[in-house]
Amino acid sequence: MSPARAIVIGLRRRDSATSPGDLVLHGVCLVASILAVLAMALIAYEVIEGARPAISRFGLGFIVHTTWKPNFFVFGAGSFLFGTAVTSGLALLVATPIGIAIGLYLSLLAPKAVRGVISPLVEMIAAIPTVILGFWGILVLGPFLSRHVEPWIHAHFGFLPLFGPGQTTGSGVFNATIILTIMIIPIVASLSRDLFLTVPAELRDGAAALGATRWETIRGIVLPSTASGVTAAAFLGLGRALGEAIAVTQVIGGGNALHASLFQTGDTLASRIALQFTGAENALQTASLFYLALMLLVIGVLTNLLAQLISGRFGQQATFAR
Amino acid sequence: MTNGPDHARPLTPSGNLRRRLLLNRIAEMTATAAAVLAVAVLGIVVYSVLQRGGGALSWDFLTQAAPLFGGSSGGIGPAIAGTGLIVLVATLIAAPVGILVALHTTEFAGPRARTIIGVALDLLNGLPSIVIGIFVFGLLVSGHHQSGFAASLALAIIMLPLIAGSTQEVLALVPRSLRDAADALGVTRWRTVRGVLLPNVVGGILTATMLAVARAAGETAPLILLCSIFGQSAGVNFFSTALPNIPVTIFNLSEEADPAGFARAWGAALVLLVFILLTGLAGRILLGRSRAKISG
């Protein structure tokens, strides 16, 4: 910091201490900020408070227990945790490479005019309300899967327990995974595109001058220098998929049991809350649904913090330069 | 084949170079195919909604209430009004708070406070919307009634980090020299904000708000918990009864196996999708423009 700037900042400090208008503005802004931080804290408190009856009844065993029988007052999150992990994990596995490829295309390959058209189109995918995506999943994707895709996969790869016989409606884990994949792709694509654009042109030119092909430049220069940011982008996408409730509720079929087959029904944490919350039969069920929300909250906070840690975003924003 | 130069065709790549160029070609085509795939998926979804929802669309559909006992007549008028009101109130809550938070972080806060607020906003942004729905349920609905206001509050919490984040971004784009000039003239801080900063970033804030509105209007998960048990009448109290709204209407109709209901759901989906895509697109175009204007 130059001495002149230090003086300017020093003057600023003194000013804001003396002028009443400054005091008021500073105060109002401070209140708003406290409100924002408080909101986050209150959310955590409220969710823990709501889950308390279920926590004291089932303890940590709730997380792995797979029985969910409201009329017997027995609740466990195991199968929903499993469903969440399977759907989000698979979706991430498929969406990350596709998203990175789109990011590469938009940042390095596409002509400027094409980029200007396709970039907003890709971002529009993320803007589609999930309830519409889910509705589309029920009525368009589901029948297509059950008529054409699932029978074919089952016939050819049915020896794997992963690809058992399908549902007639096409609802199930497979359908939910595809919907989540569609949701994650634009997130990874637009974040990684922004990252790839920050790679200095001199580095790419240098590689080109050494005779590297575009792919070699990407593999040798672009991907290594943005690896941490791309990983963080994938985590942000994962966070989105883990917490998605509505679209998954619509297409996953709401099953209670654990299935090895992707073509069977299942359920996720978020989807179970959306499905049963308003129709909860007893207080313990409501508390158990709060418990599911608490698990989602913890998972969501962890993925988010992890993404920030990986990209080194704590404190300074250097790596995500905009 | 030898790896030496091919004297019959002197300038064609051979051996290792040919392999490298082929690999490059494959990589480029894969990336292009991925982009085409994404655009195709968008096209298929939008086309499905247009094709199936287009038939339901009519003046009556947009203005009339839903049929009392099922059937194919009637529309989603109250749902459109309800969504409009819920989102409007959410915006009125989230926009001022978001802008003030952004002002606080860029103009007043020290590095530590800035980090805390930044992390809190990031966490809020990363929270599943259904968790926010559960929070507001515990806060306002549990023991009382569902209400339009509860839905607005949940949407406001979803919008807050979006508006605050984008406003921070545009505020950061205002050149330091403008602030320094104001300081050098002895202008107090709040007058600098009012006279120099805000006029410069008002376009950016507006577009940030539009993008947040586009995001909030389609949120369904919190509304399922907070604003889903509604009649079809329009005469309702914002603070004590649930308002009909488009996302929950689509969700409910999608859970019933009723072809007439499906037709109405496609129509509602079309209305929502067109609104959101237009708002989002306009916001994005304006955002690029106001960014370019500020950084000059």
HADDOCK unambig.tbl for C-alpha pairs under 7 A between the chains (distance, minus, plus):
assign (segid A and resid 15 and name CA) (segid B and resid 188 and name CA) 6.59 0.50 0.50
assign (segid A and resid 16 and name CA) (segid B and resid 189 and name CA) 6.48 0.50 0.50
assign (segid A and resid 19 and name CA) (segid B and resid 188 and name CA) 6.84 0.50 0.50
assign (segid A and resid 21 and name CA) (segid B and resid 190 and name CA) 5.98 0.50 0.50
assign (segid A and resid 22 and name CA) (segid B and resid 188 and name CA) 6.75 0.50 0.50
assign (segid A and resid 22 and name CA) (segid B and resid 189 and name CA) 5.55 0.50 0.50
assign (segid A and resid 22 and name CA) (segid B and resid 190 and name CA) 5.03 0.50 0.50
assign (segid A and resid 25 and name CA) (segid B and resid 190 and name CA) 6.20 0.50 0.50
assign (segid A and resid 26 and name CA) (segid B and resid 108 and name CA) 6.81 0.50 0.50
assign (segid A and resid 29 and name CA) (segid B and resid 100 and name CA) 4.83 0.50 0.50
assign (segid A and resid 29 and name CA) (segid B and resid 101 and name CA) 5.79 0.50 0.50
assign (segid A and resid 29 and name CA) (segid B and resid 103 and name CA) 6.70 0.50 0.50
assign (segid A and resid 29 and name CA) (segid B and resid 104 and name CA) 5.06 0.50 0.50
assign (segid A and resid 30 and name CA) (segid B and resid 104 and name CA) 6.33 0.50 0.50
assign (segid A and resid 32 and name CA) (segid B and resid 97 and name CA) 5.45 0.50 0.50
assign (segid A and resid 32 and name CA) (segid B and resid 100 and name CA) 6.03 0.50 0.50
assign (segid A and resid 32 and name CA) (segid B and resid 101 and name CA) 5.51 0.50 0.50
assign (segid A and resid 33 and name CA) (segid B and resid 101 and name CA) 4.87 0.50 0.50
assign (segid A and resid 33 and name CA) (segid B and resid 117 and name CA) 6.76 0.50 0.50
assign (segid A and resid 37 and name CA) (segid B and resid 117 and name CA) 6.27 0.50 0.50
assign (segid A and resid 37 and name CA) (segid B and resid 120 and name CA) 5.50 0.50 0.50
assign (segid A and resid 40 and name CA) (segid B and resid 120 and name CA) 6.43 0.50 0.50
assign (segid A and resid 40 and name CA) (segid B and resid 124 and name CA) 6.24 0.50 0.50
assign (segid A and resid 43 and name CA) (segid B and resid 135 and name CA) 5.48 0.50 0.50
assign (segid A and resid 46 and name CA) (segid B and resid 135 and name CA) 5.94 0.50 0.50
assign (segid A and resid 46 and name CA) (segid B and resid 138 and name CA) 6.56 0.50 0.50
assign (segid A and resid 47 and name CA) (segid B and resid 135 and name CA) 6.14 0.50 0.50
assign (segid A and resid 98 and name CA) (segid B and resid 34 and name CA) 5.76 0.50 0.50
assign (segid A and resid 101 and name CA) (segid B and resid 31 and name CA) 4.54 0.50 0.50
assign (segid A and resid 101 and name CA) (segid B and resid 34 and name CA) 6.16 0.50 0.50
assign (segid A and resid 102 and name CA) (segid B and resid 31 and name CA) 5.75 0.50 0.50
assign (segid A and resid 102 and name CA) (segid B and resid 34 and name CA) 5.62 0.50 0.50
assign (segid A and resid 102 and name CA) (segid B and resid 35 and name CA) 4.95 0.50 0.50
assign (segid A and resid 104 and name CA) (segid B and resid 31 and name CA) 6.72 0.50 0.50
assign (segid A and resid 105 and name CA) (segid B and resid 31 and name CA) 5.38 0.50 0.50
assign (segid A and resid 105 and name CA) (segid B and resid 32 and name CA) 6.02 0.50 0.50
assign (segid A and resid 105 and name CA) (segid B and resid 35 and name CA) 6.99 0.50 0.50
assign (segid A and resid 121 and name CA) (segid B and resid 39 and name CA) 6.57 0.50 0.50
assign (segid A and resid 122 and name CA) (segid B and resid 38 and name CA) 6.50 0.50 0.50
assign (segid A and resid 122 and name CA) (segid B and resid 39 and name CA) 6.45 0.50 0.50
assign (segid A and resid 124 and name CA) (segid B and resid 277 and name CA) 6.79 0.50 0.50
assign (segid A and resid 125 and name CA) (segid B and resid 42 and name CA) 5.87 0.50 0.50
assign (segid A and resid 127 and name CA) (segid B and resid 215 and name CA) 6.58 0.50 0.50
assign (segid A and resid 127 and name CA) (segid B and resid 277 and name CA) 6.95 0.50 0.50
assign (segid A and resid 128 and name CA) (segid B and resid 273 and name CA) 6.69 0.50 0.50
assign (segid A and resid 129 and name CA) (segid B and resid 218 and name CA) 4.72 0.50 0.50
assign (segid A and resid 129 and name CA) (segid B and resid 219 and name CA) 6.65 0.50 0.50
assign (segid A and resid 131 and name CA) (segid B and resid 220 and name CA) 6.51 0.50 0.50
assign (segid A and resid 131 and name CA) (segid B and resid 247 and name CA) 6.64 0.50 0.50
assign (segid A and resid 131 and name CA) (segid B and resid 251 and name CA) 6.35 0.50 0.50
assign (segid A and resid 132 and name CA) (segid B and resid 269 and name CA) 6.06 0.50 0.50
assign (segid A and resid 135 and name CA) (segid B and resid 254 and name CA) 6.04 0.50 0.50
assign (segid A and resid 213 and name CA) (segid B and resid 21 and name CA) 6.99 0.50 0.50
assign (segid A and resid 213 and name CA) (segid B and resid 24 and name CA) 6.38 0.50 0.50
assign (segid A and resid 214 and name CA) (segid B and resid 24 and name CA) 6.39 0.50 0.50
assign (segid A and resid 215 and name CA) (segid B and resid 24 and name CA) 4.95 0.50 0.50
assign (segid A and resid 215 and name CA) (segid B and resid 27 and name CA) 6.32 0.50 0.50
assign (segid A and resid 239 and name CA) (segid B and resid 126 and name CA) 6.78 0.50 0.50
assign (segid A and resid 243 and name CA) (segid B and resid 128 and name CA) 4.50 0.50 0.50
assign (segid A and resid 244 and name CA) (segid B and resid 128 and name CA) 6.67 0.50 0.50
assign (segid A and resid 245 and name CA) (segid B and resid 130 and name CA) 6.81 0.50 0.50
assign (segid A and resid 245 and name CA) (segid B and resid 221 and name CA) 6.30 0.50 0.50
assign (segid A and resid 246 and name CA) (segid B and resid 220 and name CA) 6.72 0.50 0.50
assign (segid A and resid 246 and name CA) (segid B and resid 221 and name CA) 5.78 0.50 0.50
assign (segid A and resid 270 and name CA) (segid B and resid 130 and name CA) 6.86 0.50 0.50
assign (segid A and resid 274 and name CA) (segid B and resid 221 and name CA) 6.48 0.50 0.50
assign (segid A and resid 274 and name CA) (segid B and resid 224 and name CA) 6.73 0.50 0.50
assign (segid A and resid 277 and name CA) (segid B and resid 225 and name CA) 6.76 0.50 0.50
assign (segid A and resid 278 and name CA) (segid B and resid 225 and name CA) 6.15 0.50 0.50
assign (segid A and resid 293 and name CA) (segid B and resid 131 and name CA) 5.69 0.50 0.50
assign (segid A and resid 297 and name CA) (segid B and resid 127 and name CA) 6.66 0.50 0.50
assign (segid A and resid 297 and name CA) (segid B and resid 131 and name CA) 6.76 0.50 0.50
assign (segid A and resid 300 and name CA) (segid B and resid 126 and name CA) 6.44 0.50 0.50
assign (segid A and resid 300 and name CA) (segid B and resid 127 and name CA) 5.82 0.50 0.50
assign (segid A and resid 301 and name CA) (segid B and resid 123 and name CA) 6.14 0.50 0.50
assign (segid A and resid 304 and name CA) (segid B and resid 123 and name CA) 6.55 0.50 0.50
assign (segid A and resid 304 and name CA) (segid B and resid 126 and name CA) 6.27 0.50 0.50
assign (segid A and resid 315 and name CA) (segid B and resid 115 and name CA) 5.81 0.50 0.50
